[in-house]
């Protein structure tokens, strides 16, 4: 049984959401009619609520403990998924799930972060913070996919790469940097979907792709608001200010040209009605995959290169004529 774990700003919609779920369990004509009415009311309340959410509140939504994780999407969207383990150098990293499955009848490679649902599983999976062996495992699966000309779909949801002593001793920075270089050169189609948190190099280590799709209330940033507040303000209480300055929401990333598409979430967020979230992700994935597969490999590589080269480009206003 999943705990409710409602966020404070969710309270206005909790009662409506729970009533809808009760009606869904009844599944009769009268219940369906009432459900449709309540869903419209929920949409109105949710739009009203989210129009005033701060970037920090959206970050909390991206981290919601009831939010669907990578394995939830894998088992809902892909068929016959077979997980592969180990990096063939050191160990298996449970923080990264990787393997092959069928997507609308096509064999694809799937790689993603997995945070874990229970306390025990979160500890085992290190809260989705991958070690070097996780990134090396991910690349092993991607190379295998290229060998057999299969597309790769990566699912991003991590606070960041694990910064522990062991991971640094085993070459954390090198493993991520190596993935960036190798993924940039893979000739197969690659699509990344940010379903929750996209944390720094931990996300980018499996995020060099032809298309970056973001769920409506996901985030993608070079550092967490807590880390930014500690470094720049030396004050953990400045997380809200840090989040505002980081511009880390899906809307921000789409505006900057980093995210290629924002996938809408159901009223109440992906954790409220996961089946709708799975459907929306599936539709966006399929549409983008079909477009990318039509390109020849050289065109794909060129566009991927151009996409990442444009990131961070800015223009400085001329100071000519100023005193």
C-alpha positions, 0 to 999 in steps of 0.5 A: 500500500503506497503512503499518501505523502501529500504535499501541503499545496496539494491539499485543495485537490486531495479530496476530489482526487480520492473521490474520483478513485473511489468512483473508478473502483465502482465502474458503473454508469452512474459512477462514470458520469459522476467521475467525468464531472469531478475530473473536470472540476479537478482540472479547473482546481489543478490549473488554478493551483499550478498557475501560482506554483513556485519553481521550488514547489514544482521541484517538490512535485518532481520528487514526490515519493508516490510519483511513478519511477522508471520500472513503473514506466518500463512495465507499463509501456514495454513488453517482455523487458529483460534486465541485464546486469553488471558492467563487466569490470566491477559490479552491478549497480541497482541504481541503473536499470538496463536491458531490452524489451519490445516497444510497439513490436520493435526491439529496443534498449532501455536504460534508466535510474531507479530510486526505489519505493520502500526504505530497504529498496531505496538503500539498495538502489542508493536513491537512484544515485548511480556509481561508475559501474552504473554508467558503464553498464548503461553504455554496455547496453547502448553499444549492444543496441547499436550492434544490432541496430536497435533504438535506445530509450533512456529514462532520467530520474536522479538527484545526481551521480553518487559523490561517495569516496568509492565512486570517486576512486573508481572513476565517477567523472571519467565514467560520465565523461566517457558516456557523453563522448560515446553516446554522441557518436552512437548511430542509433536513435536515442530518446531521453525522457525526464520523468522526475529529477534530472540532476547534473552529470548524473542525468547527463550520463545517460542523457546525450540523445536526439530528443529530450522529452520532459514530463510537465512537472519534472526538473533538469538542472546542473545542481540541486536547489539545496546544493546551490543554496549551500554554495552561493548563499551558504544558507540551506534556507535559500532553496526557494531563491536558488530554485528560482535562479536555476530555472530548472522546470520543464517550461524553462528548459523548453524555452532554452531549447534544451528540452524538445517537448513537454509531456503533459501530466494528468490533473494532480500530477503523474502520481495522481493518475499514473495510467494517464502519465504512462499513456502520454509518455507512450504517445510522445515516445512513439511519435518522436521515435518514428521521426528520428528513425526516418533520418539516416545515421549521418543526419542523426549524428549531425543534428545531435551534435548541433543540438548540444553545441547550441546549449549555453550559447548567449549573446552579449550586448555591444558596449560600443558608444557607451561612456 
